[in-house]
């Protein structure tokens, strides 16, 4: 193991400062991330011709598209319809967690888990406020459920898409839509 280089120190400094800004929360997360990327390019840590190449990754494009679709569904009133249907389970937190988590697992299997979470977070918040329970009681299981549901299909979560692209590049065959289902359902 050789001595620590100046470039390594710069990388750790950029990561540390980014973490500080993420924790501070006064600056938007996307702005912090883009600033860290641009500073890395300016300092020569990341080559200019590769600075924004990560945005061409299918997983990034999928997540962005799903978030746009989720916002559209929210604006169209779909969130209100879902909230109304889920509120029929009652005001008991156990029933609300079960209904909300079951729905997010199902949605996460067939759409990106980030999008399913983005779609149902406002529903969870509304349910918590209506039932006078802490928001975390509904949102934490919701986040966990979206991760579990994302493991069921190829499009469920960005890492599945990344691994599939890597497999196709190196073995010549990508994963099919339901190749991950036995493992995801098992978990």
C-alpha positions in Angstrom: 0.0 0.0 0.0 1.6 3.3 -1.1 1.4 6.7 0.3 -1.8 8.8 0.2 -1.8 11.0 -2.9 -3.1 14.6 -3.2 -5.9 13.4 -5.4 -7.1 10.9 -2.8 -7.1 13.7 -0.2 -9.1 15.9 -2.5 -11.6 13.1 -3.1 -12.1 12.6 0.6 -12.4 16.3 1.2 -15.1 16.7 -1.5 -17.0 13.7 -0.1 -16.7 15.0 3.5 -17.9 18.5 2.5 -20.7 17.0 0.5 -21.8 14.9 3.5 -21.7 18.1 5.7 -23.9 19.9 3.2 -26.3 16.9 3.0 -26.6 16.8 6.8 -27.0 20.6 7.1 -29.9 20.5 4.7 -29.9 24.2 3.8 -28.9 23.5 0.2 -30.9 21.1 -2.0 -29.3 17.7 -2.3 -29.2 17.7 -6.1 -27.3 21.0 -6.1 -24.8 19.6 -3.6 -24.2 16.5 -5.7 -23.8 18.5 -8.9 -21.4 21.0 -7.2 -19.3 18.0 -6.0 -19.3 16.6 -9.5 -18.3 19.9 -11.1 -15.6 20.6 -8.5 -14.2 17.1 -9.1 -14.1 17.9 -12.8 -12.5 21.3 -12.4 -9.8 19.8 -10.1 -9.1 17.1 -12.7 -10.3 14.2 -10.5 -13.0 13.3 -13.0 -12.1 13.7 -16.7 -14.2 16.3 -18.5 -15.4 14.0 -21.2 -16.8 11.6 -18.5 -18.2 14.2 -16.1 -21.9 13.8 -17.0 -21.7 10.3 -18.6 -23.4 8.7 -15.6 -26.6 10.5 -16.6 -26.8 8.3 -19.7 -27.1 5.2 -17.6 -30.5 3.4 -18.1 -31.0 3.3 -14.3 -30.7 7.0 -13.9 -33.0 7.7 -16.9 -35.5 5.2 -15.5 -35.5 6.8 -12.0 -35.9 10.3 -13.5 -38.8 9.1 -15.7 -40.6 7.4 -12.8 -40.3 10.4 -10.6 -41.8 12.6 -13.4 -44.6 10.1 -13.8 -45.2 10.0 -10.0 -45.5 13.7 -9.9 -47.9 13.6 -12.8 -50.0 11.0 -10.9 -49.9 13.2 -7.9 -51.0 16.3 -9.8 -53.8 14.3 -11.5 -55.3 13.4 -8.1 -54.4 9.7 -8.1 -52.7 10.2 -4.6 -56.0 11.5 -3.2 -57.9 8.5 -4.6 -55.4 6.0 -3.1 -55.4 7.9 0.2 -59.2 7.7 0.3 -59.2 4.0 -0.4 -56.5 3.3 2.2 -58.2 5.4 4.9 -61.0 2.8 4.8 -58.8 0.4 6.6 -59.3 2.5 9.8 -57.2 4.6 12.0 -55.3 1.8 13.7 -51.6 2.1 12.8 -51.1 -1.6 12.5 -53.8 -1.9 9.8 -52.5 1.3 8.1 -48.9 0.0 8.0 -50.1 -3.3 6.6 -52.2 -1.8 3.9 -49.6 0.9 2.9 -46.7 -1.5 2.9 -48.6 -4.2 1.0 -49.5 -1.7 -1.7 -45.9 -0.3 -2.0 -44.5 -3.8 -2.3 -46.9 -4.6 -5.1 -46.3 -1.2 -6.9 -42.5 -1.5 -6.4 -42.4 -4.8 -8.1 -43.9 -3.4 -11.3 -42.6 0.1 -11.3 -39.4 1.6 -9.9 -39.3 1.4 -6.1 -38.3 5.1 -5.9 -41.4 6.1 -7.9 -43.7 3.9 -5.8 -42.3 5.4 -2.7 -42.6 8.9 -4.1 -46.2 8.2 -5.0 -47.2 6.8 -1.6 -45.2 9.1 0.7 -47.8 11.8 0.5 -50.5 9.1 1.1 -48.6 7.9 4.2 -48.2 11.5 5.5 -51.9 12.2 5.0 -52.9 9.0 6.7 -50.6 9.7 9.7 -51.9 13.3 10.1 -55.6 12.1 9.9 -55.0 9.4 12.4 -52.9 11.6 14.7 -49.9 9.1 14.7 -46.3 10.0 14.2 -45.5 10.1 10.4 -42.4 7.9 11.0 -44.7 5.0 12.0 -46.0 4.8 8.5 -43.1 6.1 6.4 -40.4 3.8 7.8 -42.3 0.6 6.9 -43.2 2.2 3.6 -39.5 2.8 2.7 -38.6 -0.7 3.7 -41.5 -2.2 1.7 -40.5 -0.3 -1.4 -37.0 -1.8 -1.1 -38.5 -5.3 -0.7 -40.9 -4.9 -3.6 -38.1 -3.6 -5.8 -36.3 -6.9 -5.5 -39.0 -8.8 -7.2 -38.6 -7.7 -10.8 -35.9 -6.4 -13.1 -37.4 -2.9 -13.2 -38.1 -2.7 -9.4 -34.9 -1.0 -8.4 -32.0 0.7 -10.2 -29.4 -1.8 -9.0 -31.3 -4.6 -10.7 -31.0 -2.6 -14.0 -27.3 -1.9 -13.4 -26.5 -5.5 -12.7 -28.5 -6.7 -15.7 -26.6 -4.2 -18.0 -23.3 -5.4 -16.5 -24.3 -9.0 -17.1 -25.3 -8.3 -20.7 -22.0 -6.5 -21.3 -19.8 -9.3 -19.9 -21.9 -12.4 -20.5 -23.9 -11.4 -23.5 -27.3 -12.0 -21.8 -29.2 -9.6 -19.6 -31.7 -10.7 -16.9 -35.3 -11.1 -18.0 -38.1 -9.3 -16.2 -38.9 -12.1 -13.7 -35.5 -13.8 -13.3 -35.1 -12.1 -9.9 -38.6 -13.0 -8.7 -37.8 -16.2 -6.8 -35.2 -14.4 -4.7 -37.3 -11.3 -4.2 -40.4 -13.3 -3.1 -38.2 -15.4 -0.8 -36.9 -12.3 0.9 
